[in-house]
Amino acid sequence: MSLLPNFISFLRLSLAPFMLYMDPKYLPLFFFFMALTDALDGFLARKWNAETEIGKVLDPLADKVFLLIALYLCCFELKRLNAFVFFSLLGRDLFIIFGSLLLWLKLKSVPSPSFLGKMNTAVLSLSVFVCMIYHSNTLSIILSVICLLFVFMSWIDYALKGIKTLKNQTSS
């Protein structure tokens, strides 16, 4: 059973690009299904004590690909969120990937996601879902501002945690 959470993450990673070719009327349902797989793989990994090193990489990677594709659609295809949300999340995610790689090379460990990082994912996922099912210019502006706020708060949080981790390692 310990392989099931990783399989679900791999499935999410593999299926996410299909959103790019999907009829927009089916996007909310597909997105909701994919978001459920995100919750399910984490729940199963914790419940079965089946957290693995590959899962620590595969799950966040699947999350990033899935959410970036969904945001791309909301920003550029559906035009319901400001494009700056997409580019900000892309910058944050690249920062996290390269920062995590640096920490792994120096410390040989994969950092855990932060609470703010998880909140960011939840807020962006909810915003994307709302944008897929309902369109209003006012709502688009409000959701874009909220998304940007969470992206930047989590970006700063990850930066501070990375700096603290490196400082603790070099002072030990």
C-alpha positions in Angstrom: 0.0 0.0 0.0 2.9 2.3 0.5 3.2 2.8 -3.3 -0.3 4.1 -3.7 0.3 7.7 -2.5 3.2 8.0 -4.9 1.1 6.5 -7.7 -1.6 9.1 -7.1 1.0 11.9 -7.2 2.4 10.5 -10.4 -1.1 10.2 -11.9 -1.8 13.9 -11.0 1.5 14.9 -12.6 0.7 12.9 -15.8 -2.9 14.1 -16.1 -2.3 17.8 -15.4 -1.3 18.7 -19.0 -4.6 17.3 -20.3 -6.2 20.4 -18.9 -4.6 22.4 -21.7 -6.6 20.5 -24.3 -9.9 20.2 -22.4 -13.1 21.9 -23.3 -13.5 24.8 -20.7 -16.9 23.5 -19.6 -15.2 20.3 -18.2 -12.3 22.1 -16.5 -14.0 22.7 -13.1 -14.9 19.0 -12.7 -11.5 17.8 -13.8 -9.7 20.4 -11.6 -11.8 19.4 -8.6 -11.0 15.7 -9.2 -7.3 16.5 -9.5 -7.4 18.6 -6.3 -9.0 15.7 -4.5 -6.1 13.5 -5.6 -3.7 16.0 -4.0 -5.5 15.7 -0.7 -5.8 11.9 -1.0 -2.2 11.1 -1.6 -1.1 13.2 1.4 -3.7 11.7 3.6 -2.8 8.1 2.6 0.9 8.7 3.0 0.4 10.0 6.6 -2.3 7.4 7.5 -0.2 4.5 6.4 3.1 6.0 7.5 4.1 5.7 3.9 6.0 8.9 3.4 9.0 8.3 1.1 11.8 10.4 -0.2 10.5 10.1 -3.8 7.0 11.1 -2.5 8.6 14.2 -0.9 9.7 15.3 -4.4 6.9 13.8 -6.5 4.0 15.3 -4.6 5.2 18.9 -4.6 6.3 18.6 -8.2 2.9 17.3 -9.2 1.3 20.2 -7.2 3.4 22.8 -8.9 2.8 21.5 -12.4 -1.0 21.0 -11.8 -1.4 24.5 -10.3 0.8 26.3 -12.8 -1.2 24.7 -15.7 -4.5 25.6 -14.0 -3.3 29.2 -13.4 -2.0 29.5 -16.9 -5.5 28.6 -18.2 -7.2 31.1 -15.8 -4.8 33.9 -16.6 -4.2 33.4 -20.4 -7.0 31.3 -21.8 -10.0 32.2 -19.7 -8.6 35.7 -18.8 -10.1 35.6 -15.3 -7.0 36.2 -13.2 -4.2 38.8 -13.7 -1.2 37.3 -15.5 1.1 38.6 -12.8 -0.4 35.8 -10.5 1.0 33.2 -12.9 4.4 34.8 -13.3 4.7 35.3 -9.5 3.9 31.7 -8.8 6.3 30.5 -11.5 9.0 32.7 -9.9 8.3 31.5 -6.4 8.2 27.8 -7.5 11.5 28.2 -9.4 13.0 29.8 -6.3 11.7 26.9 -4.1 13.0 24.3 -6.6 16.5 25.8 -6.8 16.6 26.6 -3.1 15.6 23.0 -2.2 18.2 21.7 -4.6 20.8 23.8 -2.9 19.7 22.6 0.5 19.8 19.0 -0.7 23.3 19.3 -2.1 24.6 20.9 1.1 22.5 19.0 3.7 21.3 15.8 1.9 17.7 16.4 3.0 14.6 17.5 1.2 12.9 20.4 3.1 9.3 19.9 4.2 6.5 22.2 2.9 5.7 25.1 5.2 2.3 25.9 6.6 2.2 29.1 4.5 3.1 27.1 1.4 0.2 24.7 2.0 -2.1 27.7 2.6 -0.9 29.2 -0.6 -1.7 26.0 -2.5 -5.2 25.9 -0.9 -6.0 29.6 -1.6 -4.7 29.4 -5.2 -6.6 26.1 -5.8 -9.8 27.6 -4.5 -9.4 30.8 -6.5 -8.7 28.8 -9.7 -11.8 26.7 -9.1 -14.0 29.7 -8.5 -12.6 31.4 -11.6 -13.4 28.3 -13.6 -17.0 28.2 -12.6 -17.8 31.9 -12.3 -16.6 35.1 -14.0 -16.9 38.6 -12.8 -14.3 41.4 -13.3 -14.6 42.5 -9.6 -14.2 38.9 -8.4 -11.2 38.5 -10.7 -9.5 41.5 -9.2 -10.2 40.4 -5.6 -9.0 36.9 -6.3 -5.8 38.1 -8.1 -4.9 40.3 -5.1 -5.5 37.5 -2.6 -3.5 35.1 -4.7 -0.6 37.5 -5.0 -0.7 38.1 -1.3 -0.4 34.4 -0.5 2.3 33.8 -3.2 4.5 36.5 -1.8 3.9 35.6 1.8 4.8 32.0 1.2 7.8 33.1 -1.0 9.2 35.2 1.9 8.5 32.4 4.3 10.4 29.8 2.3 13.3 32.3 1.8 13.6 32.9 5.5 13.4 29.2 6.4 16.1 28.4 3.8 18.4 31.2 5.2 17.8 30.0 8.7 18.5 26.3 7.7 21.8 27.3 6.0 22.8 29.5 9.0 22.1 26.7 11.5 24.1 24.3 9.4 27.1 26.6 9.0 27.1 27.5 12.7 27.0 23.9 13.9 
